[in-house]
Amino acid sequence: MIAVSFPKVTNYDEWAKQLQAARIIVSCPDEVDLKAMCAWITRDETKEKQAECWKELKKHMYLLGPIPRHVFDEEAFTERCGAVRFALQSINEGTVKEHVSRGGESPWYSEDPSHKPVKVVREIYAGGVILFNAPISACLEERSLERLPSVTE
């Protein structure tokens, strides 16, 4: 039997203590995966239509990251952009460390990463593995950092 733990850290920590629990890490889709999906979806279209689809998809990925359910569907994309805008506006002095780490600080750590515009990153080093949150796209990283001066002043 395979059980997937909800991404709340305390749930995972308790589940991991159980007998024979094993960590399985699944990589999220990246640009290459989504380009292949785009090619498959537009396989019966003209080259121009395929190029237009890819251009639109790249714009969506730049803004939101490579999340298929948000970048392929225009309605879901618009809704997620609104949610991201709200999340960015919600960054304040009390919550800034949940969203951004600055030089010398420990990596982000969140109880509910699936509800934030972040991705979980796995860093492998000689002593083991560390998991932390990072912005899901370059645009979101820039927009998060833009919030810092207004929060820290």
Secondary structure, DSSP 4 states (H G I P E B T S, - for coil): ------S-HHHHHHHHTSTT------PPP-HHHHHHHHHHHTTTS-HHHHHHHHHHHHHHHHHH-S-HHHHS-HHHHHHHHHHHHHHHHT--TTTHHHH---TTSPPB--S-GGGTTEEEEEEEETTEEEEEEEESSHHHHHHHHHHHHHHH-
